[in-house]
Amino acid sequence: MEQLNAVADPAQYTEFKGQEVLLGTIVVTVYSYKKHSQSGSYERGFKYTDSTYGYLKKGIEVSPDHGKTWYYSLEEAKKQRAGKVLVERRNNKEFAFESIQRINRDYDPQYKWKP
């Protein structure tokens, strides 16, 4: 049976996804979940972020931070802020600031951007 490093390695979460491995002496299964977020506004443009986080599961317990803390549900584990294992992150920016400002000025000649 394969062994996970003591320190979280995102490459191992990709390599062993869906498999049972050892974390020290504990048998765990490696999984991942995706999170999609968006920030910005119609006036300035948007930034989209797709993140993939890894987590470990032993029985019914779930750990998003490589075995440091264990939760009884994935939803509860997702709320943890620090220490999550980030496997992959992709950013996509769609900024069309000048085009949007031109449309606003065409619609209302008195329009001025207020930062």
Summary of the structure (lengths in Angstrom):
residues: 115
radius of gyration: 21.0
end to end distance: 57.0
largest distance: 69.7
contacts: 293
relative contact order: 0.18
helix: 19%
strand: 43%
